[in-house]
């Protein structure tokens, strides 16, 4: 008959080989464990790379937000000045007199008589030319109510705007409706792309024409810092960029692709718009939710932020390069190889130790004796370590021991015994908003409040993240309710001090009285059921287990009777307030926890 059952035959063979061929066994075991080690190392490397990339992107987001504000402020400054320039011209008497109807004058024809009247309008044309040169504009011009240019700063050039009609331009339409107009387009005569701004010209409260100014892209670029940035209009077309090759490219989902060809030609003087490639940056083992993008033909990933400016019909795309991400794959490989080597070394060490131990049977008794002594020491340390390090409360293991002891004592003496479960309301929201440091301070703060309401024999334990348990000897369920109401009110009246202002706190509690035949697990389950009902009925309340219906204790009631709970809590709360001065466990006494 074998010494070990059949299912232990592999262990028997392992021991056999360890005693006879330890080196061969060690090499074979390492070969078998190589694949799991590589898998674990690869998983670790992926997790490290994801955390490293998250830290890199977090820093880049901060820098990007600052650059977005800077670029937007520069645009606002530049465009605010450009928007005011046509306003200044529209207020000039020479401009208003020119668009005013002349008594006895013939109606203007579609082609207009702008070139015919150039001599009469020479002073106005000269004024517009001086204004455009002084303000650094490409062109300044005046349009009558039909949209025909009747005066222009380039009146004396071959590509003069005189006589050209702009009635279809968005900026003219807006100006004739009494609003400021703006638009990016390619010049109808000059074929030079630029930004157009227009303002209405009023005469006695009536819009009689419009005055427009245009700044070309080179001039505007000198006013702005567009390092790693580009600008798109409302049609998704790149109209301004540090990389000039990107101009007149379109975003992947640009509305310009839905425009009729005739409209594209009329506005941009071109039919096709190459797509500006925005490819996600790929890192092995990491999802693409990090937001890094490869723009165009760039090889360095960047974090792209967009600021929409509806007042100008533009969107500012600012890119923050994240060059560190390029080395992430190499660093991930280093981590992978290091983890694999460490894993193999650790496994080799463990296997060598095990094989050496089996090979040297004489040392087994010594090792077992040492292990037994170490086990006894660990048990002793485990008995000592029965308190929660953060709050100073007893831990769950100490609570379980105390529950068993107190249940036995209560059964012998017939004295009442109560168990209460307390839970901080909305604790996760505090952690999310203020951080775990404030959450830890809140736990310690609440612990101090509760402790000052307890008697000497009461035991306070922390059983979860924000959940506490109170073991109350010689206390019935209703007396425990009064104590818990005092605790609840004191917590509500004592918010956590914080530099941004006191943080309000409330607790919900459930209490269950022990019975002679109840088991600790069932007892705690009843207290938990009462706590759950307190949570379901609005939090910041105390519920007795005797108030919880049977079906709620076994399978959480979906529609608890919260009205009756409120009435009962108010009654007990009044009793707690009346007894606060002389009831055992009033503030000032220090509990066992």
C-alpha positions as CSV (number, residue, x, y, z in Angstrom):
1,X,0.0,0.0,0.0
2,X,1.5,3.4,-1.0
3,X,2.4,5.9,1.8
4,X,0.3,8.7,0.1
5,X,-3.0,8.5,-1.7
6,X,-3.0,8.4,-5.5
7,X,-3.8,12.1,-5.8
8,X,-0.5,12.9,-4.0
9,X,1.5,10.8,-6.4
10,X,3.1,13.9,-8.1
11,X,4.3,15.2,-4.7
12,X,5.8,11.8,-4.1
13,X,7.6,11.9,-7.4
14,X,8.8,15.4,-6.7
15,X,10.2,14.4,-3.4
16,X,11.8,11.3,-5.0
17,X,13.6,13.4,-7.6
18,X,14.5,16.1,-5.1
19,X,16.3,13.5,-3.1
20,X,18.1,11.9,-6.0
21,X,18.4,14.4,-9.0
22,X,17.9,17.9,-7.5
23,X,19.7,19.9,-10.3
24,X,17.7,18.1,-13.1
25,X,14.5,18.7,-11.1
26,X,15.3,22.4,-10.7
27,X,15.9,23.0,-14.4
28,X,12.8,21.1,-15.4
29,X,10.6,23.1,-13.0
30,X,12.0,26.4,-14.2
31,X,11.3,25.4,-17.8
32,X,7.7,24.6,-16.9
33,X,7.2,27.8,-15.1
34,X,8.8,30.0,-17.7
35,X,5.6,30.7,-19.6
36,X,3.6,31.8,-16.5
37,X,6.4,34.0,-15.4
38,X,6.6,35.7,-18.7
39,X,2.8,36.3,-18.7
40,X,2.9,37.8,-15.2
41,X,5.9,40.0,-16.2
42,X,4.1,41.2,-19.3
43,X,1.0,42.0,-17.3
44,X,3.0,43.9,-14.8
45,X,4.8,45.8,-17.6
46,X,1.5,46.8,-19.1
47,X,0.2,48.0,-15.7
48,X,3.4,50.0,-15.1
49,X,3.3,51.5,-18.6
50,X,-0.4,52.5,-18.1
51,X,0.4,54.3,-14.8
52,X,3.4,55.9,-16.3
53,X,1.5,57.2,-19.3
54,X,-1.3,58.4,-17.1
55,X,1.2,60.5,-15.1
56,X,2.8,61.8,-18.3
57,X,-0.6,62.8,-19.8
58,X,-1.7,64.4,-16.5
59,X,1.3,66.7,-16.6
60,X,0.7,67.4,-20.3
61,X,-3.0,68.3,-19.6
62,X,-1.9,70.9,-17.1
63,X,0.5,72.5,-19.6
64,X,-2.1,72.2,-22.3
65,X,-4.7,74.1,-20.3
66,X,-2.3,76.9,-19.7
67,X,-1.3,77.1,-23.4
68,X,-5.0,77.1,-24.4
69,X,-5.7,80.0,-22.2
70,X,-2.7,81.9,-23.6
71,X,-3.6,81.3,-27.2
72,X,-7.2,82.1,-26.6
73,X,-6.3,85.4,-24.9
74,X,-4.0,86.3,-27.8
75,X,-6.8,85.6,-30.3
76,X,-9.3,87.6,-28.2
77,X,-6.9,90.5,-28.1
78,X,-6.2,90.4,-31.9
79,X,-9.7,89.8,-33.0
80,X,-11.2,92.3,-30.6
81,X,-9.1,95.0,-32.3
82,X,-10.0,93.8,-35.8
83,X,-13.7,93.7,-35.0
84,X,-13.6,97.4,-33.9
85,X,-11.8,98.7,-37.0
86,X,-14.9,98.6,-39.3
87,X,-16.9,100.2,-36.5
88,X,-14.5,103.2,-36.6
89,X,-14.8,103.5,-40.4
90,X,-18.6,103.2,-40.2
91,X,-18.8,106.2,-37.9
92,X,-16.8,108.4,-40.3
93,X,-18.9,111.1,-41.9
94,X,-17.2,110.6,-45.3
95,X,-18.2,106.9,-45.3
96,X,-21.8,107.6,-44.2
97,X,-22.2,110.4,-46.7
98,X,-21.0,108.2,-49.6
99,X,-23.7,105.5,-49.0
100,X,-26.4,108.0,-48.3
101,X,-29.0,108.3,-51.2
102,X,-28.3,111.3,-53.4
103,X,-31.3,113.4,-54.5
104,X,-32.0,112.9,-58.2
105,X,-29.3,110.1,-58.5
106,X,-30.1,107.2,-60.7
107,X,-30.5,103.8,-59.0
108,X,-27.3,101.7,-58.9
109,X,-26.9,99.0,-61.4
110,X,-25.6,95.5,-60.4
111,X,-22.2,96.3,-61.8
112,X,-22.4,99.7,-60.3
113,X,-20.6,102.9,-61.2
114,X,-17.8,102.5,-58.7
115,X,-15.0,102.9,-61.2
116,X,-16.8,105.7,-63.0
117,X,-17.2,107.6,-59.7
118,X,-13.6,106.8,-58.7
119,X,-12.6,110.4,-59.3
120,X,-15.3,111.8,-57.1
121,X,-14.5,109.3,-54.4
122,X,-10.8,109.8,-54.6
123,X,-10.5,111.5,-51.1
124,X,-12.5,108.6,-49.6
125,X,-10.3,106.0,-51.4
126,X,-7.2,107.7,-50.2
127,X,-8.5,107.8,-46.7
128,X,-9.3,104.0,-46.8
129,X,-5.8,103.4,-48.2
130,X,-4.2,105.4,-45.4
131,X,-6.4,103.7,-42.8
132,X,-5.5,100.2,-44.1
133,X,-1.7,100.9,-44.2
134,X,-1.8,102.5,-40.7
135,X,-3.7,99.6,-39.2
136,X,-1.8,96.9,-40.9
137,X,-4.8,95.7,-43.0
138,X,-4.7,93.9,-46.3
139,X,-7.7,95.8,-47.6
140,X,-10.5,98.2,-46.4
141,X,-13.5,98.9,-48.6
142,X,-17.0,100.3,-48.6
143,X,-20.1,98.5,-50.0
144,X,-23.4,100.0,-50.8
145,X,-26.8,98.3,-50.0
146,X,-26.4,96.0,-53.0
147,X,-23.1,94.6,-51.8
148,X,-21.1,96.4,-54.5
149,X,-17.8,97.9,-53.6
150,X,-17.9,101.6,-54.2
151,X,-14.6,102.6,-52.5
152,X,-11.5,100.6,-51.6
153,X,-8.0,101.1,-50.2
154,X,-6.6,99.3,-53.3
155,X,-8.5,101.5,-55.8
156,X,-5.3,102.3,-57.7
157,X,-4.2,98.7,-58.2
158,X,-4.9,96.1,-61.0
159,X,-6.8,93.9,-58.5
160,X,-8.9,96.7,-57.1
161,X,-12.2,95.7,-55.5
162,X,-14.1,98.6,-57.0
163,X,-17.3,97.3,-58.7
164,X,-17.0,93.8,-57.2
165,X,-20.2,92.5,-55.6
166,X,-20.1,90.8,-52.2
167,X,-23.8,90.4,-51.5
168,X,-23.4,86.6,-51.0
169,X,-20.7,86.9,-48.4
170,X,-21.7,86.0,-44.8
171,X,-20.1,89.1,-43.3
172,X,-22.0,91.5,-45.7
173,X,-25.3,89.7,-44.9
174,X,-24.7,90.1,-41.2
175,X,-23.7,93.7,-41.5
176,X,-26.9,94.5,-43.5
177,X,-28.9,93.0,-40.7
178,X,-27.4,95.4,-38.3
179,X,-24.8,93.1,-36.7
180,X,-21.0,92.7,-36.9
181,X,-20.0,90.3,-39.6
182,X,-17.0,88.0,-39.8
183,X,-15.9,85.3,-42.1
184,X,-12.8,83.4,-43.3
185,X,-12.7,83.3,-47.1
186,X,-10.4,83.6,-50.1
187,X,-10.4,87.0,-51.7
188,X,-12.8,87.2,-54.6
189,X,-10.4,89.4,-56.6
190,X,-7.0,89.0,-55.0
191,X,-7.4,85.2,-54.3
192,X,-5.6,85.8,-51.0
193,X,-7.1,84.0,-48.0
194,X,-7.8,86.0,-45.0
195,X,-10.2,87.0,-42.3
196,X,-13.0,89.5,-43.2
197,X,-14.8,91.8,-40.7
198,X,-17.7,94.0,-41.5
199,X,-19.9,96.6,-39.7
200,X,-23.2,98.3,-40.8
201,X,-23.2,101.9,-41.9
202,X,-26.2,103.7,-40.5
203,X,-27.8,106.9,-41.7
204,X,-30.7,108.2,-39.5
205,X,-31.1,104.7,-38.0
206,X,-31.2,102.9,-41.4
207,X,-28.5,100.5,-42.6
208,X,-27.5,101.9,-46.0
209,X,-24.3,99.9,-46.6
210,X,-21.4,98.1,-45.0
211,X,-17.8,98.7,-44.5
212,X,-15.3,95.8,-44.4
213,X,-11.7,95.2,-43.5
214,X,-9.5,92.2,-44.3
215,X,-6.3,90.9,-42.7
216,X,-4.3,88.3,-44.5
217,X,-2.8,85.2,-42.9
218,X,0.8,86.3,-42.7
219,X,-0.2,89.5,-41.0
220,X,-2.3,87.8,-38.5
221,X,0.3,85.1,-37.9
222,X,2.8,87.8,-36.8
223,X,0.4,88.9,-34.1
224,X,-0.1,85.3,-32.7
225,X,2.1,82.6,-31.4
226,X,0.8,79.4,-33.0
227,X,3.6,77.0,-32.0
228,X,2.1,73.5,-32.4
229,X,-1.4,75.0,-32.9
230,X,-3.8,75.5,-35.8
231,X,-7.2,77.2,-36.3
232,X,-10.3,75.9,-38.1
233,X,-13.3,77.8,-39.3
234,X,-16.9,76.7,-38.8
235,X,-16.6,74.4,-41.8
236,X,-13.7,72.4,-40.2
237,X,-11.1,73.9,-42.6
238,X,-7.7,74.7,-41.3
239,X,-7.3,78.4,-42.0
240,X,-4.3,79.3,-39.8
241,X,-1.4,77.0,-38.7
242,X,2.2,77.1,-37.6
243,X,2.8,74.4,-40.2
244,X,1.8,76.1,-43.4
245,X,1.3,72.8,-45.2
246,X,-1.8,72.2,-43.0
247,X,-3.7,75.2,-44.3
248,X,-6.8,74.3,-46.3
249,X,-6.7,70.8,-45.0
250,X,-10.0,69.7,-43.4
251,X,-10.7,67.8,-40.2
252,X,-11.9,64.1,-40.6
253,X,-15.5,65.1,-39.9
254,X,-15.4,68.6,-41.3
255,X,-18.8,70.0,-42.5
256,X,-17.1,71.4,-45.6
257,X,-17.4,68.0,-47.2
258,X,-21.2,68.4,-47.2
259,X,-21.0,71.8,-48.9
260,X,-22.0,72.0,-52.6
261,X,-18.9,72.2,-54.9
262,X,-20.1,75.6,-56.1
263,X,-20.2,76.9,-52.6
264,X,-16.7,75.6,-51.9
265,X,-15.3,77.3,-55.0
266,X,-17.1,80.6,-54.2
267,X,-15.8,80.7,-50.7
268,X,-12.4,78.9,-50.8
269,X,-11.7,78.9,-54.6
270,X,-11.0,75.2,-54.4
271,X,-13.0,72.0,-54.6
272,X,-11.0,69.4,-52.6
273,X,-9.7,69.6,-49.1
274,X,-7.1,67.0,-48.0
275,X,-7.9,65.4,-44.7
276,X,-5.7,66.5,-41.8
277,X,-4.8,63.1,-40.3
278,X,-5.5,62.8,-36.5
279,X,-4.3,59.3,-35.6
280,X,-4.4,57.9,-32.1
281,X,-0.9,57.2,-30.6
282,X,-0.6,53.4,-29.9
283,X,1.3,52.0,-27.0
284,X,1.4,48.2,-26.7
285,X,-0.8,46.9,-23.9
286,X,-2.5,50.3,-23.3
287,X,-5.9,51.4,-24.5
288,X,-6.2,54.5,-26.7
289,X,-8.3,56.4,-24.2
290,X,-5.2,58.3,-23.1
291,X,-6.0,60.9,-25.8
292,X,-2.6,61.2,-27.4
293,X,-2.7,62.0,-31.1
294,X,-0.4,62.0,-34.1
295,X,-1.2,65.1,-36.1
296,X,-0.6,65.0,-39.8
297,X,2.8,63.5,-40.6
298,X,4.1,64.1,-37.1
299,X,6.0,61.3,-35.4
300,X,5.8,62.8,-31.9
301,X,2.5,62.3,-30.1
302,X,0.6,65.3,-28.7
303,X,-2.3,66.0,-26.5
304,X,-4.8,68.1,-28.5
305,X,-7.1,70.6,-26.9
306,X,-9.9,72.5,-28.7
307,X,-11.3,75.9,-27.7
308,X,-14.4,77.0,-29.7
309,X,-14.9,80.7,-30.4
310,X,-18.5,81.0,-31.7
311,X,-18.2,84.8,-31.7
312,X,-15.5,84.5,-34.4
313,X,-16.7,81.2,-36.0
314,X,-13.3,79.6,-35.2
315,X,-11.9,76.8,-33.2
316,X,-8.4,76.9,-31.7
317,X,-6.6,73.5,-31.7
318,X,-3.6,73.6,-29.4
319,X,-1.3,70.6,-29.3
320,X,1.0,69.8,-26.3
321,X,3.7,67.5,-27.5
322,X,4.4,64.5,-25.2
323,X,7.8,63.3,-26.3
324,X,8.2,61.2,-23.2
325,X,5.6,58.8,-24.6
326,X,8.0,57.8,-27.4
327,X,10.4,56.2,-24.9
328,X,7.5,54.4,-23.0
329,X,7.7,51.3,-25.1
330,X,11.5,50.9,-24.5
331,X,11.0,51.5,-20.8
332,X,8.2,49.0,-20.7
333,X,10.5,46.4,-22.3
334,X,13.1,47.1,-19.6
335,X,10.4,46.6,-16.9
336,X,9.3,43.4,-18.6
337,X,12.7,41.9,-18.7
338,X,13.5,43.0,-15.2
339,X,10.3,41.5,-13.9
340,X,10.8,38.3,-15.8
341,X,14.3,37.9,-14.5
342,X,13.2,38.7,-10.9
343,X,10.4,36.3,-11.2
344,X,12.6,33.5,-12.5
345,X,15.2,34.3,-9.8
346,X,12.5,34.3,-7.1
347,X,11.1,31.0,-8.4
348,X,14.5,29.5,-8.8
349,X,15.4,30.6,-5.2
350,X,12.1,29.1,-3.9
351,X,12.5,25.9,-5.8
352,X,16.1,25.6,-4.8
353,X,15.2,26.1,-1.2
354,X,12.4,23.5,-1.5
355,X,14.6,20.9,-3.3
356,X,17.5,21.6,-0.9
357,X,15.2,21.1,2.0
358,X,13.9,17.8,0.7
359,X,17.4,16.7,-0.3
360,X,18.7,17.4,3.2
361,X,16.1,15.4,5.2
362,X,18.1,15.9,8.4
363,X,17.3,19.6,8.3
364,X,13.5,19.1,8.0
365,X,13.0,18.6,11.7
366,X,14.9,21.8,12.5
367,X,13.0,23.8,9.9
368,X,9.7,22.4,11.1
369,X,10.6,23.3,14.7
370,X,11.5,26.8,13.6
371,X,8.3,27.1,11.6
372,X,6.3,26.0,14.6
373,X,8.0,28.6,16.8
374,X,7.5,31.2,14.1
375,X,3.8,30.2,13.9
376,X,3.4,30.6,17.6
377,X,5.1,34.0,17.5
378,X,2.8,35.1,14.6
379,X,-0.2,34.0,16.6
380,X,1.0,36.0,19.5
381,X,1.6,39.0,17.3
382,X,-1.8,38.5,15.7
383,X,-3.5,38.6,19.1
384,X,-1.6,41.9,19.9
385,X,-2.5,43.5,16.6
386,X,-6.2,43.8,17.2
387,X,-6.6,47.5,16.7
388,X,-7.2,49.5,13.6
389,X,-4.1,51.7,13.0
390,X,-6.1,54.7,11.6
391,X,-8.8,55.2,14.2
392,X,-7.5,53.3,17.2
393,X,-10.7,51.2,17.3
394,X,-10.7,47.5,17.7
395,X,-10.6,45.5,14.5
396,X,-13.1,43.0,13.1
397,X,-11.2,40.0,14.6
398,X,-11.4,41.5,18.1
399,X,-15.1,42.3,17.6
400,X,-15.8,38.7,16.6
401,X,-14.1,37.4,19.8
402,X,-15.9,39.9,21.9
403,X,-19.3,39.1,20.3
404,X,-18.8,35.4,21.1
405,X,-17.8,36.1,24.7
406,X,-20.6,38.6,25.3
407,X,-23.2,36.3,23.8
408,X,-22.2,33.5,26.1
409,X,-22.2,35.9,29.1
410,X,-25.6,37.3,28.2
411,X,-27.0,33.8,27.9
412,X,-25.7,32.9,31.3
413,X,-26.8,36.1,33.1
414,X,-30.0,36.9,31.2
415,X,-28.8,40.5,30.8
416,X,-29.7,42.3,27.5
417,X,-27.0,42.8,24.9
418,X,-27.1,45.0,21.8
419,X,-25.1,45.3,18.6
420,X,-25.2,48.4,16.5
421,X,-23.8,49.0,13.0
422,X,-23.0,52.5,12.0
423,X,-22.0,53.8,8.6
424,X,-20.8,57.3,7.5
425,X,-23.2,58.8,5.0
426,X,-21.8,59.9,1.6
427,X,-18.3,59.0,2.6
428,X,-17.3,58.2,-0.9
429,X,-18.3,61.6,-2.1
430,X,-16.1,63.2,0.5
431,X,-13.2,61.0,-0.6
432,X,-13.8,61.9,-4.3
433,X,-14.1,65.6,-3.6
434,X,-11.4,66.2,-0.9
435,X,-9.1,63.2,-1.2
436,X,-8.4,60.2,1.0
437,X,-6.5,62.3,3.5
438,X,-9.6,64.2,4.4
439,X,-11.5,60.9,4.4
440,X,-9.1,59.5,6.9
441,X,-9.4,62.6,9.1
442,X,-13.2,62.3,9.0
443,X,-13.0,58.7,10.2
444,X,-10.7,59.7,13.1
445,X,-13.0,62.6,13.9
446,X,-16.1,60.5,13.9
447,X,-14.4,57.9,16.0
448,X,-13.6,60.5,18.7
449,X,-17.2,61.7,18.8
450,X,-18.5,58.2,19.1
451,X,-16.0,57.2,21.8
452,X,-17.0,60.1,24.0
453,X,-20.6,58.9,24.0
454,X,-19.8,55.4,25.2
455,X,-19.5,53.7,28.6
456,X,-16.6,51.8,30.0
457,X,-17.7,48.3,29.0
458,X,-18.9,49.3,25.5
459,X,-16.7,48.2,22.6
460,X,-16.2,50.2,19.4
461,X,-14.8,48.4,16.3
462,X,-14.1,49.4,12.7
463,X,-15.4,46.6,10.5
464,X,-15.0,48.2,7.0
465,X,-14.0,51.4,5.2
466,X,-16.5,53.7,6.8
467,X,-18.5,51.2,8.8
468,X,-18.3,50.8,12.6
469,X,-19.8,48.3,15.0
470,X,-20.8,49.0,18.7
471,X,-21.1,46.1,21.1
472,X,-23.3,47.3,24.1
473,X,-23.4,45.0,27.1
474,X,-26.3,45.3,29.5
475,X,-28.2,47.4,27.0
476,X,-31.6,46.6,25.4
477,X,-32.5,47.6,21.8
478,X,-34.5,50.7,22.8
479,X,-31.8,52.0,25.2
480,X,-29.2,51.4,22.5
481,X,-31.5,53.5,20.2
482,X,-31.3,56.3,22.6
483,X,-27.5,56.1,22.8
484,X,-27.2,55.9,19.0
485,X,-29.5,58.9,18.6
486,X,-27.2,60.9,20.9
487,X,-24.3,59.7,18.8
488,X,-26.1,60.6,15.5
489,X,-27.0,64.1,16.7
490,X,-23.5,64.8,18.0
491,X,-22.0,63.7,14.7
492,X,-24.4,65.9,12.8
493,X,-23.7,68.9,15.1
494,X,-19.9,68.5,14.9
495,X,-18.8,68.9,11.3
496,X,-15.2,68.2,10.3
497,X,-13.1,71.4,10.3
498,X,-11.5,72.1,6.9
499,X,-9.7,75.0,5.3
500,X,-12.5,75.3,2.7
501,X,-15.1,75.3,5.4
502,X,-16.6,72.7,7.8
503,X,-17.6,69.5,6.1
504,X,-21.0,68.3,7.4
505,X,-21.2,64.7,8.5
506,X,-24.1,62.3,9.3
507,X,-24.3,58.7,10.2
508,X,-26.9,56.0,9.7
509,X,-27.2,53.2,12.2
510,X,-28.9,49.9,12.7
511,X,-29.2,48.1,16.1
512,X,-30.2,44.6,17.0
513,X,-30.7,43.1,20.4
514,X,-29.2,39.6,21.0
515,X,-31.3,36.6,21.7
516,X,-30.3,33.5,23.6
517,X,-30.3,31.3,20.5
518,X,-28.9,33.8,18.0
519,X,-25.6,33.2,16.2
520,X,-23.0,36.0,15.8
521,X,-23.3,36.0,12.0
522,X,-27.1,36.2,12.1
523,X,-27.0,38.8,14.8
524,X,-24.7,41.0,12.7
525,X,-26.9,40.4,9.7
526,X,-29.9,41.7,11.5
527,X,-28.0,44.8,12.6
528,X,-26.8,45.2,9.0
529,X,-30.4,44.9,7.7
530,X,-31.5,47.7,10.0
531,X,-28.6,49.8,8.8
532,X,-29.5,49.1,5.2
533,X,-33.1,50.2,5.9
534,X,-31.8,53.4,7.5
535,X,-29.8,54.0,4.3
536,X,-32.8,53.3,2.1
537,X,-35.0,55.7,4.1
538,X,-32.8,58.7,3.6
539,X,-29.8,58.2,5.8
540,X,-29.0,60.2,9.0
541,X,-31.2,58.0,11.1
542,X,-31.3,55.0,13.4
543,X,-33.4,51.9,12.8
544,X,-34.0,48.9,15.1
545,X,-33.9,45.4,13.8
546,X,-37.3,44.8,15.3
547,X,-38.7,47.4,12.9
548,X,-37.3,45.6,9.8
549,X,-39.8,43.2,8.2
550,X,-38.9,39.6,7.9
551,X,-38.6,39.7,4.1
552,X,-36.2,42.7,4.4
553,X,-33.9,40.7,6.8
554,X,-33.6,37.9,4.2
555,X,-33.9,39.6,0.9
556,X,-33.7,43.4,1.2
557,X,-37.2,45.0,1.1
558,X,-37.6,47.3,-1.9
559,X,-40.2,49.7,-0.4
560,X,-39.6,50.1,3.3
561,X,-42.1,51.8,5.6
562,X,-40.0,54.9,6.2
563,X,-42.9,57.0,7.6
564,X,-43.2,54.7,10.7
565,X,-39.5,54.7,11.1
566,X,-39.4,58.5,11.2
567,X,-42.1,58.6,13.8
568,X,-40.3,56.1,16.0
569,X,-37.0,57.8,15.5
570,X,-38.4,61.1,16.6
571,X,-39.9,59.5,19.7
572,X,-36.6,57.9,20.6
573,X,-34.7,61.0,19.8
574,X,-36.8,63.0,22.2
575,X,-36.1,60.4,24.9
576,X,-32.4,60.6,24.1
577,X,-32.4,64.4,24.5
578,X,-34.2,64.1,27.8
579,X,-31.8,61.5,29.2
580,X,-28.6,63.1,27.9
581,X,-27.6,64.5,31.3
582,X,-27.9,61.4,33.4
583,X,-27.9,58.4,31.1
584,X,-24.8,56.1,31.4
585,X,-22.5,56.7,28.5
586,X,-23.1,60.5,28.3
587,X,-20.3,62.6,26.8
588,X,-17.2,62.8,28.9
589,X,-16.9,59.1,29.7
590,X,-14.2,57.2,27.9
591,X,-15.2,53.9,26.3
592,X,-13.2,50.7,26.0
593,X,-12.4,51.4,22.4
